[in-house]
Amino acid sequence: MRNDPEPPARPDDRTAAARTTAAAILQHVGGAANVTSVAHCMTRLRLGLADRDLVDEAGLRALPGVLGTVDDDTYQIVLGPGAVNRVTREVEALLPPPTEPDRAAELAARGAELKAEQRRRNATPGKLLLRRIANIFVPLIPALVGCGMLAGLNGLLVNLGWLPSVTPALAAIASGFMALIAVFVGLNTAKEFGGTPVLGGAVAAVVVYPGVAKVTAFGVALAPGQGGVLGALAAALLGTYVERWCRTWVPPTLDVLLTPALTVLVSGLVTLYGLMYVAGEVSAAIGTAANWLLTTTGALAGLILGGLFLPLVMLGLHQALIPIHTTLIEQSGYTVLLPVLAMAGAGQVGAALAVYVRMRHDATLRTTIKSALPAGLLGVGEPLIYGVSLPLGRPFLTACVGGAAGGAFVGFFSMLGDTVGSTAIGPSGWALFPLLAGSGGLGVTAAVYAGGLLTGYGVGFGATYFFGLTGVVPEPAAAATAPAPPPEPDAEGTAAPAG
C-alpha cells in the first residue's frame, strides 16, 4: 500500500491548532469550571477566573504560541493578532453550559471577591486615572480610523481633481463623526464615572451646538466646539457628579423629572460660562506646544519621544497621550505626535530582524519572530516585545535606540517645515500610510514618514546586531520567561502604536 503525501496546510489546520491551544490553556487555568468569563482584544485572551490560585503560570508560558501572561482585572494571555480570535472561539466552545447554578454562583462570588482584591492592589490614583482615560477614548478609535482614512482618500481625490461630484459626500461622511465627537466623549465619560451616559452626552453636546455663538463668556463670544474633547470630558464629568448629588435628595417620585433637568441645567450653565473657555485655552496651549516642540526642537524632540515611547507603553503611560492626539486632530485635522511615536515600533522591528539573523541556531526564537514580524510591520508590537526583545533584555534597549533615530529623522524634517501628521490614532507602521497628512503635501509627507521607518529599521538592526546580543544565550523557550506586560485598554482590535 502506498503512502500519499500529506496535503498542504488548510484553514482547518489552524482551527485544529487553536483548539489544541485552547484545551491546553483551560487545563493550566484550573479547568473549564474555573472560568467565569471569556473575552479578547487584539492580542490577548482575557479570562475571568473564579480561583486564580489554580493557575499554572509556568505551564501557560511554556505553551507554544503563548507569548506572556498578565494578572490584572482579568487574567490575560498574550497570543498575538489573528491567533487570539481563533483560540477565543475554541475556548468558548470548550466551556460547558452552566448546569450547576449553585456551583456557578459560588464561583462567581469567589471570582468577584478576587477581582475586587486585585483592583485594590492596582488602585493607585495614577493607574486609575490612566485606565479611565483609556476607557473613555479607546472605544472611539475605530471610528477615528475609519473617518480618518476616508478623509485622507477625499483629500487625495480633491488634490487630483478626480470625482468632483463624489468628494463633497466623502467629506461629509468623514467629518460627521469629528463634528460630534464631543457627544461620544460625554457618553463614555458619564458611563465610566457612574453617571447616566445619555445625560453625559446631552451636557457635552452643548460644546458643539451652533447656538453657543450667541453666548458671551468672559467678555468674548463663544465658538461652537470651543474646548473640544477636553471641554466635553469636563462637562460630562461635572454632569455625573451633579446627577449623583441630585439623586441623594430628590424624592423618588420626582427623580425621573427633576434629576435629568437639573443635571443638564446646572452642568450646561457651568460649561457655557466657565468650562468651555478654560478648556479652549488649554486645548490651544496643547496645540501650540506640540507644534512649537517639533518645529523648533524637532530633531531633539523626535529623538526623546521616539526613544522613550516603548518604555511608556510598558508602563501604560502612553494612555495619557490619547486625549492630546484627539485634541490635535480636532484643531488641525491631524496629530503631529503619532508619526514620531510610531518610530519606536520601527526600532523594534529592526531589533527583531537582527535577532533573527544572529540567532540562526535558535529555531524556536526564529519561529516566534517569523510569526510576529508581519504584525510588527503593521504596527502591532506586542508579540515582538514580549516574545523577543524583552526576554533577551538588551535588544529592548537597542530597539529604543532605533526608535530614537527614526523619531529624530521625522522631527528634523518638521524643523524644515515638512510636518508629518496622522488623521487618526490607533494604527502605526505601514498601516499609518493611508492616514498621513502634513504641511508638505501627500508625497513629501509619505516620503518623510517612510524615511523615518527605514531609519528606525536600520539603526534598530545595527544597534542590536553589534551591541544588543553580546553574551546573550537565549533558552529554547525564551518567550516563556518574558516578564508580564502591563494592562492594556479593553478595546476590540485596538493596540497602542508600536511600529
Secondary structure, DSSP 8 states (H G I E B T S, - for coil): ----------HHHHHHHHHHHHHHHHHHTT-GGGEEEEEE-SSEEEEEES-GGG--HHHHHTSTT--EEEESSSEEEE--TTHHHHHHHHHHHHS-----HHHHHHHHHHHHHHHHHHHHHH--HHHHHHHHHHHHHGGGHHHHHHHHHHHHHHHHHHHHT--TTTHHHHHHHHHHHHHTHHHHHHHHHHHHTTS-HHHHHHHHHHHH-GGGGG-EETTEE--TTTTHHHHHHHHHHHHHHHHHHHHHHS-HHHHHHHHHHHHHHHHHHHIIIIIHHHHHHHHHHHHHHHHHHHHHHHHHHHHHHHHHHHHHHHHTGGGGGHHHHHHHHHHHSSBSHHHHHTHHHHHHHHHHHHHHHHTTT-HHHHHHHHHHHHHHHTT--HHHIIIIIHHHSHHHHHHHHHHHHHHHHHHHHHHTT--EEESSSS--GGGGGGGEEETTHHHHHHHHHHHHHHHHHHHHHHHIIIIISTT----TTGGGG----------TT------
